[in-house]
């Protein structure tokens, strides 16, 4: 998985009715755009994320 600062990380819900979680990547701590990522969610919460297979990166311009 590769990302740039400003891209969005979308983590798909695991159960029926659970919403996808989307946040903006504000920092990349891995080498050459690889995880871990620091992600800021709409509620202001920031988290270090090692994305799993249920996550995708959306380029910043594709919102």
N, C-alpha and C positions, 0 to 999 in steps of 0.2 A: 504494500500500500504506500502510495506517495501523495504528498499534499504540499500546498503552499500556504503561508500565512494569509488569512482572508478567506480561504476556502471554508466550506461547511462540512461537518461530520454529521451524518444521519445514522442513528442506531435504530433499527427496526424493532418494533414491539415483539415480545415473545409469546404473548397469549392473546386470545381473541378479545378485542376491546381495548387493548393497551396501545396507546398512541406511540408513533415514532418520536424519537427525541432528536432534536436538531440544535446544533450549536456551532459557533464560529471558531475556527482554529486561530488562536492568537499567538501561539508560540510552538515551534517545533524543536523538540529536544533530542531527536535522533539525528543521524547523519544523512545528508542529502535528501531531506524531505520525508524521512521515515519516522515511525512512531518511536517514543511516545509523543503525543500532542497535548498541549494545554488548550482546553476548549472552554469557551464562555457561552452559557446558555441564556435564553431570553430572560430568565428570572435573575440574572446577574451572577449566578453560581459559576465558579470556575473549577475545573477538575483536570487532573492528569489522566489521559486515556491511552490505553493500549488496545486499539480496536480489534474486535473479533470478527468472525465471518458474517455476523449480522449487521456490520457497519459498512457504509460506503462514503466516499468523499465526493462532494459536489463542488466543481470549480466555482469560484466567487461570481463569475458572470452569468451562471446558469440558473440563478434563483428563480 
